[in-house]
């Protein structure tokens, strides 16, 4: 049996991200003036994209789910074989499954049994995921090449936030080793984004999630990850964004965050700005999921991604029940996200001598 506190935290992290993603989706490309003109002086306060107050998440949460799949398949393989070492390849293959759900062409070199690999597991067969919800060009184009990027051999020079919006499950899986969570967040971000500020933002966020999964205070956790980041000479932009968020949160105090406060961090299109905005909103509203996520979406920028990242943080801090029931109940594919959160909390079923067939069907070790 999985620990109940761990379960509600992990599910809260994933559902929180999906809720923030869904709230921000319809206003991603609008300025704050356009948002207030269309939705009122306070901007978006509920799901507004579909009739009946229903929310649907975008590529941010789609890719997060496939990140979780890759991690769980890798963990399963390590348990069965007694060795690891295939995390990056296995997670990359999960991202190719996501690419398949987007009906996007693949131009990479033929891989042995690639077609059968891409049909394995359960997520790729979920009909609700086979829809394009504003996928990022960098993720689509880098994956279509069939080349795994690394820190030493980057696939491009993109610093887009497509690294960080998908990476929370890494911190959850490696919550027992914050340093490793940071490093693997870097490595898995670099699969598609080659700019240091992109993959180091992914590493920072993964490390932060690992700290929060151990119920450490948010501000204390941020400073702990800053110390790890300082070991990377390329991390100047990321550190500046994080420090700006810390400083601005103290300046604002208990006042309501405004879109102008957020604009001082940036718009969130690039990874370090998205990270900074999420940290600012989470710091100001650390025990107020609704307030933090609404602040994170109602600005001129990448509203779904900043809402998603903030939702991951605040969902983890406040747990599943800390997310407004109306937003949970009206979220499309709620049960799917909930199930992946539970699977991450479980980690693996069976053992080396008694494999679990059902777990293999969901998360085969390749």
Secondary structure, 3 states (H helix, E strand, C coil): CCCHHHHHHHHHHHHHHHHHHHHHHCCCCCCHHHHHHHHCCCCCCCCCCCCCCCECCCHHHHHHHHHHHHHHHHHHHHHHHCCCCCHHHHHHHHHHHHHHHCCCCCCCCCCCCHHHHHCCCCHHHCHHHCCCCCCCHHHHHHHHCCCCCCCCCCCCCCCECCCHHHCHHHHHHCCCCHHHHHHHHHHHHCCCCCCHHHHHHHHHHHHHHHHHHCCCCHHHHHHHHHHHHCCCCCCHHHHHHHHHHHHHHHHHCCCCCCHHHHHCCCCCCEHHHHHHHHHHHHHHCCCCHHHHHHHHHCCCCCHHHHHHHHHHHHHHHHCHHHCCHHHHHCECCHHHHHHHHHHHHHCCCECCCCECHHHHHHCCCC
